[in-house]
């Protein structure tokens, strides 16, 4: 009996606790919603949205929205390029958590005091971002490490804010081009998916291990060593790297490094990550790439991109098509890697690609900016309603960072030329000549056979032309719209000539004394004038009607 009463009391307490938490959550949501509405009202959201206005709004809303904006900047396949470029300006440095809060997160994650694991932790963070902050520490074993600590409650805060943003999307007026160009609800869903991965430090730990395995045989590349036994979903412990940022020219030159060599190896390794591994660093800005003890050290693996074997093969084909100025090869690559949203317009796509190759086809490979090439190509795909794999959009972000680093340390290095050279070498190295010959043997046989007949056929054609026996058959095909226009043009021309002839004949008759007459004017001549006037009025009214009538919708 007592046990049943106790269970009932616990159930009642649990229900009351859940009700209290829901009420508190509702109060917090209403407060945050009012704050968001206030920021939107201050920035006059009802007058539309622009890239600059969106960046300012996100900055005023705080760290969570700054992180969302940074993730949004990766989605150049969804958002217009001007929005992505503006959102990349968002500053990731935010006010750090108090050290007491850091201790609380670590202790709760380890379920024991951090003093049991670390000899000391520097209370002053090395850096503080929207999702986590980093502290230098020393293990009980004496090794210098870096601790990445997730912000307290960041998961719940971001989940709440994403939910509120979904509600605000419905309130946003259809003014400006952002809401009209993209499905904002789809963008928010994608952002939440990416943010969840980045907040799971076990996922980042797995990324570090995979990256280390992929680059194990490269002497000049390294990444921090992971300490598995101290890593959880909210705390990541890795080796401390005392290096120089890869874009710090003065420090690198002072240490005796060759900047051209560093730039070349940096590009080669990034292309290797993309094309050989299909697993690459999607955020290689100078803060995440350091030079230490003669090695390029890649850190912060929270944002990584992946490309399938098909994506890599198609991208190689596209780069080769641009280098060879082959529009068919580029078009095939675009259609193979992307997917049309709605009915495709192949003619428009062909014309856009032709203009694209005209812009870049005449330039030398050493003068092509590969990041700009891909950005322009993605704009073409976006305008033609072609969606891209997520890994490709992240690659464009990574390439932009790599180009920025090269511009600072070694501007004479051209990534496009290095990429084309590497792709060509890899293609020749991995080419299966036997398979290629078997696949193209029939085409080769027909080409040889037809080619042998070309001289005799050419001689016969010239003889017929010189003897006046050559004939040319031309078959013209017209579209329905052109046929209608041509028919109307000829019909109106014929009617106009007939009216002019009738007016001339009526005028001549009126100068004679032909009977019968009315008021001294021959009846036949007057009838001709009246008929010509009526026909002219009919043509004018008919042309006005067809000019301004609404076109019928096709079923």
Buried (B, 14 or more C-beta within 10 A) or exposed (E): EEEEEEEEEEEEEEEEEEEEEEEEEEEEBEEBBEBBBEBBEEBEBEEBBBBEBBBBBBBBBBBBBBBBBBBBBBBBBBBBBEBBBBBBEBEBEBEBBEBEBBBBBBBEBBEEEBEEBBEEBBEEBBBBBBBBBBBBBBBEEEBEBBBBBBBBEBBEBBBBBBEBBBEBBEEBEEEBBBBEEBEBEEBBEBBBEBBEEBBBBEBBBBBBEBBBEBBEEBEBBBBBBBBEEBBBBBBBBBBBBEBBBBBBBEEBEEEEBEBEEBBBBBBBBBBBBBBEBBBBBBBBBBBBBBBEEEBBBBBBBBBBBBBEEEBBBBBBBBBBBBBEEBBEBBBBBBBBBBEBEEEBEEEEBEEBBBEBBEEBBEEEBEEBBBBBBBBBBBBBBBEBBBBBBBBBBBBBBBBBBBBBBBEBBBEEBBBBBBBBEBBBEBEEEEEEEEEEEEEEEEEEEEEEEEEEEEEEEEEEEEEEEEEEEEEEEEEEEEEEEEEEEEEEEEEEEEBEEEBEEBBEBBEEBBEEEEEEBEEEEBEBBBEBBEBBEEBBEEBEEEEEEEEEEEEEEEE
